[in-house]
Amino acid sequence: MADTTTLIDTATDKQTAITPEGWLTDSWYLAAPSTDLKPGTQSRQMVLGQPIVVGRTAAGEAFALRDICPHRLVPLSAGTQVETGGEATLQCPYHGWRFGTDGVCKHMPSLTDDSPYDPGKVKVRRYPVHEANGAVYLFVSDDPRFDGVPDVPVPDFGPLPDKPKFVIQTTFNAHMDDAVIGLMDPAHVPFVHNQWWWRPPSVGLKLKQKEFIPSDRGWALDRHRPSSNSKLYKWVFGADVETEIRFQLPGFRWEIISNDKARLLTLTCLTPEGPKKTRVTQFTWWTGAPLLNLAIPIAKPMARKFLGQDATMVDLQNLGMAHQKAMMWIDDIDVQAKWYQRLKKEWIASRSDNKPFENPIKPVTLRWRS
């Protein structure tokens, strides 16, 4: 079955949990790898088209605030961290206004003792943060004035070491919808990733028949033995290796490769920065598999090349999208693309109508050649 589909969903006046650009709100997104946030420093990030200052206090607390001082609109990320009344604050470089990690202004240096202004009534938006296993996530509420505890669970990818073995980042020149669907596409691998160490053309195309099941706000390619042409898995892990792949809204994809002696998890996080700009960050953790510890100097550039090949396809796709928006989707290789759109619609409906999210995906076996 084939159809043509335009990827970007646009919001209506009655919808919540989605921006006009088609990005989901009331959701967690990756802010930065933990190693990017040095104590006492901060940096400017673009998330869902909005400027956010992401930083870490000298005491080690990660925080995220809207990166605009409400006084003269200067980025707070250009300022410095100073202590105010025993509390860590971020000082605007223009007039010295100081904001705590809760977003509340703690000090306005220009005020006289008899000034009627109360700094505490001035506030910039605070984004809840969660840090775990070497990654910092932030929650983007649909309500910009939200200041509570998110009712959406924090990202959880199962048992992981405290720190990843390595992290790579790149940027796709694509809307997040296109980036997600490109990364989940099962049929492009033998053509885009055909390097000798992964899928050389000589192995040919083989019939794939995989069981998919619904999972929390997403779906999973259930645990299975890897394909006979996935040589790298066997070289590293040996016998009896199994793999599974999972996707969860708004943009987390992770693959687990394991046997009774070792476990590797590769997590790909998508953070929309602008209408045609999506930050792609990939974390890799493992336990056991001593050969991988020796191979880090090689594995990291290999992973970077892998993502770079996907980014190249995005650039080529943009040449066609400049003249045509609709794409042709066929079953079974494009079923995951359709699931993604269905999940987005259900998420928007559940938040708009204040009802529990119900996963519309049912268990199914998909078949294709790759």
C-alpha positions in Angstrom: 0.0 0.0 0.0 1.4 3.3 -1.0 0.5 6.9 -0.1 1.9 10.3 -0.2 2.5 12.2 3.0 3.7 15.6 4.1 5.7 15.1 7.3 5.2 18.3 9.3 2.0 18.5 11.3 0.8 22.0 12.0 -1.0 23.1 15.1 -4.5 24.6 15.3 -5.8 27.1 17.8 -7.5 24.3 19.8 -4.4 22.1 20.1 -1.9 22.0 22.8 1.4 20.1 23.2 2.6 21.1 19.7 4.1 24.3 18.3 3.1 25.9 15.0 6.3 24.4 13.6 5.2 20.9 14.4 7.4 20.2 17.5 5.9 18.4 20.5 5.8 20.2 23.8 5.1 18.8 27.3 8.1 16.7 26.5 11.7 16.0 27.5 14.6 16.9 25.1 18.3 16.4 25.4 19.9 19.7 26.6 23.6 18.6 26.5 26.0 15.9 27.4 27.1 16.3 31.1 30.7 16.8 30.1 29.7 20.0 28.1 28.6 21.7 31.3 31.7 22.6 33.3 31.0 23.9 36.9 30.5 27.7 36.9 29.8 27.9 33.2 26.8 28.2 30.8 26.1 28.2 27.1 23.4 29.2 24.7 21.2 26.5 23.1 18.4 26.7 20.7 15.6 24.3 21.5 12.2 24.3 19.6 13.3 27.6 18.1 13.8 29.2 21.5 17.0 30.5 23.1 17.8 28.6 26.3 20.8 29.1 28.6 22.0 25.7 29.9 24.6 25.8 32.7 26.0 24.3 35.8 26.6 26.1 39.1 30.0 26.0 40.8 28.3 23.5 43.2 27.5 21.2 40.3 23.7 21.9 39.8 22.5 21.8 36.2 20.0 24.5 35.3 18.2 25.8 32.2 16.6 29.3 31.8 15.2 31.4 28.9 18.3 33.1 27.5 16.9 36.6 27.4 17.2 39.2 30.1 13.7 40.8 30.3 15.3 44.3 30.9 17.2 45.0 27.6 16.9 41.5 26.0 20.6 40.7 26.2 21.4 36.9 26.4 22.1 35.8 29.9 24.5 33.2 28.6 26.9 36.0 27.8 27.0 36.9 31.6 28.8 35.3 34.5 27.9 33.3 37.5 28.2 35.0 40.9 27.0 34.3 44.4 24.1 36.4 45.7 23.1 35.9 49.3 24.7 32.5 49.4 22.9 31.4 46.2 24.2 30.8 42.7 23.0 33.4 40.3 23.6 34.3 36.7 24.5 37.9 36.1 23.4 39.7 33.0 26.4 41.4 31.3 24.5 44.6 30.5 23.2 46.0 33.8 24.1 43.3 36.3 20.7 41.9 37.0 21.1 38.5 38.7 18.8 35.5 38.2 18.8 32.4 40.4 18.5 28.9 38.9 14.8 29.2 39.7 14.5 32.0 37.2 13.7 34.7 39.9 15.7 38.0 39.8 17.7 38.2 43.0 19.4 41.6 42.6 19.2 44.8 40.5 22.4 46.8 41.2 20.9 50.1 40.0 18.1 50.2 42.6 18.4 52.7 45.5 17.3 51.8 49.0 14.0 53.6 48.6 13.2 52.2 45.1 9.6 50.8 44.8 10.8 48.0 42.5 10.9 44.5 43.8 13.5 42.4 41.9 11.7 39.2 43.1 8.7 40.0 41.0 10.8 39.7 37.8 11.4 36.2 36.5 12.6 34.5 33.4 11.3 31.1 32.3 12.8 28.1 34.1 13.0 24.7 32.4 13.0 21.7 34.7 16.1 19.6 34.2 17.1 16.0 34.8 20.6 14.6 34.7 21.5 11.0 34.5 24.2 8.7 33.1 26.2 11.6 31.6 23.2 13.4 29.9 21.2 16.5 30.9 17.6 16.7 29.7 15.2 19.6 29.9 11.4 19.7 29.9 9.6 22.0 27.6 6.1 22.6 28.9 3.3 23.8 26.6 2.6 26.5 29.2 5.6 28.9 29.2 4.6 29.9 32.8 4.8 26.3 34.1 6.9 26.1 37.2 6.0 22.7 38.8 7.1 19.1 38.5 6.5 17.6 35.1 3.8 14.9 34.9 5.8 13.2 32.1 8.3 10.7 33.3 12.0 11.6 32.9 13.9 9.7 30.1 14.8 6.2 31.3 16.7 3.8 29.1 17.3 1.0 31.7 20.4 0.3 33.6 23.4 2.2 32.4 26.9 3.1 33.6 27.3 6.6 35.2 29.2 7.9 32.1 29.1 7.0 28.4 32.2 5.6 26.7 31.9 8.3 24.1 29.5 10.9 22.6 29.2 12.3 19.1 27.1 15.1 17.8 26.1 16.4 14.4 23.4 18.6 12.9 20.9 17.5 10.3 19.6 20.2 8.0 16.1 18.9 8.5 12.9 19.3 10.4 12.8 17.0 13.3 10.1 14.9 11.7 12.3 14.2 8.7 15.3 13.4 10.9 13.3 10.9 13.0 11.9 9.1 10.1 15.3 9.0 8.3 16.9 7.4 11.3 14.1 4.8 11.8 14.1 3.8 8.1 15.0 0.1 7.8 15.7 -0.1 4.1 18.4 2.5 3.5 21.2 0.7 5.4 22.7 -1.4 2.6 22.8 1.7 0.3 23.8 4.5 2.7 25.9 2.5 5.2 27.6 0.1 2.9 31.1 0.3 4.4 33.2 -2.9 4.6 33.0 -3.1 8.4 29.2 -2.8 8.6 27.3 -3.9 5.4 29.5 -4.3 2.4 27.5 -4.6 -0.9 28.8 -8.1 -1.4 26.5 -9.5 1.3 23.5 -8.6 -0.9 19.9 -8.0 0.2 18.2 -10.5 2.6 14.7 -11.0 3.6 14.0 -9.4 7.1 11.0 -10.5 9.1 10.8 -8.7 12.4 8.3 -8.5 15.3 7.4 -5.1 16.5 5.5 -4.3 19.7 4.2 -1.1 21.3 6.2 0.4 24.1 6.0 3.5 26.3 5.1 6.4 24.0 6.7 4.5 21.1 7.4 1.1 19.7 10.1 -1.5 19.8 11.7 -4.0 17.4 11.5 -6.9 19.9 14.6 -8.8 21.1 16.0 -11.0 18.3 19.1 -12.5 16.9 20.9 -10.0 14.6 20.9 -10.7 10.9 23.5 -13.0 9.5 25.1 -10.0 7.6 25.6 -8.0 10.8 29.2 -9.2 11.2 30.3 -6.5 13.6 28.0 -7.6 16.4 29.5 -11.1 16.4 33.1 -10.0 16.2 32.7 -7.9 19.3 30.2 -9.9 21.4 30.8 -13.5 20.2 28.0 -16.0 20.3 24.4 -15.8 21.5 24.1 -12.1 20.9 20.6 -10.5 20.8 19.6 -7.0 19.8 16.5 -4.7 20.2 15.7 -1.2 18.9 13.3 1.2 20.6 11.8 4.6 19.8 10.0 7.0 22.2 8.5 10.4 21.6 9.5 13.0 21.1 12.8 11.8 19.6 14.8 9.1 21.4 16.0 6.0 19.6 18.1 3.4 21.3 19.6 0.1 20.4 20.6 -2.6 22.9 23.1 -5.4 21.9 23.7 -7.9 24.6 24.4 -11.5 25.7 25.1 -13.0 29.1 28.5 -11.4 29.4 28.2 -7.9 27.8 25.6 -5.2 27.1 25.9 -2.2 24.8 23.4 0.6 24.5 23.6 3.3 21.8 21.1 6.2 22.4 20.4 8.8 19.7 18.7 12.0 20.9 17.1 14.5 18.5 16.8 18.1 19.6 15.0 20.5 17.2 16.8 23.8 17.0 15.0 25.4 14.1 12.6 24.6 11.2 15.3 23.0 9.2 17.9 22.3 11.9 18.0 19.3 14.2 20.8 18.5 16.6 21.6 14.8 16.7 23.5 13.5 19.7 24.6 9.9 20.1 25.7 8.4 23.4 27.3 4.9 23.7 27.6 3.0 26.9 28.7 -0.6 27.5 29.6 -3.1 30.2 31.7 -6.1 29.5 33.0 -6.4 25.8 36.7 -5.6 26.6 37.5 -5.5 22.9 35.3 -2.4 22.7 37.4 -0.6 25.3 40.5 -1.1 23.1 38.6 0.0 20.0 37.3 3.4 21.3 39.8 5.4 19.1 38.4 3.6 16.1 34.8 3.2 17.2 34.2 6.9 17.6 35.2 8.0 14.1 33.2 5.0 12.7 30.1 6.2 14.5 30.7 9.8 13.3 31.0 8.5 9.8 27.7 6.5 10.2 25.8 9.6 11.3 27.5 11.7 8.7 26.2 9.5 5.9 22.6 10.0 7.2 23.2 13.7 7.3 24.4 13.6 3.6 21.1 11.9 2.6 19.2 14.7 4.4 21.0 17.3 2.3 20.2 15.4 -0.9 16.6 15.0 0.2 16.4 18.8 0.7 17.1 19.3 -3.0 13.9 17.4 -3.8 11.9 19.0 -1.0 12.6 22.4 -2.4 10.3 21.5 -5.3 7.9 18.9 -3.8 6.6 18.4 -0.2 4.7 15.1 -0.4 6.6 11.8 -0.2 5.5 8.4 -1.3 5.3 5.9 1.6 4.9 2.1 1.0 4.3 -0.7 3.4 6.2 -2.4 5.1 9.3 -0.3 5.1 7.4 3.0 5.9 5.1 1.7 8.6 7.3 3.2 11.3 7.1 6.6 9.7 3.3 6.3 9.8 3.5 5.2 13.5 5.5 8.2 14.3 2.8 10.5 12.9 0.0 8.6 14.7 1.9 8.8 18.0 2.3 12.5 17.6 -1.4 13.0 16.9 -2.3 10.8 19.9 0.0 12.8 22.2 -1.5 16.1 21.0 -5.0 14.8 21.6 -4.2 13.4 25.0 -2.7 16.7 26.2 -5.4 18.8 24.5 -8.3 16.8 26.0 -6.5 16.1 29.3 -6.9 12.4 28.9 -4.4 9.5 29.3 -2.1 8.8 26.4 -3.1 5.6 24.6 -0.6 4.0 22.3 -2.3 3.3 18.9 0.3 0.8 17.8 -0.5 -2.9 17.8 2.0 -5.9 17.7 2.8 -6.7 14.1 5.3 -8.5 12.0 6.9 -6.4 9.2 8.8 -7.9 6.2 11.2 -6.2 3.9 14.6 -6.8 2.1 17.7 -5.0 3.1 
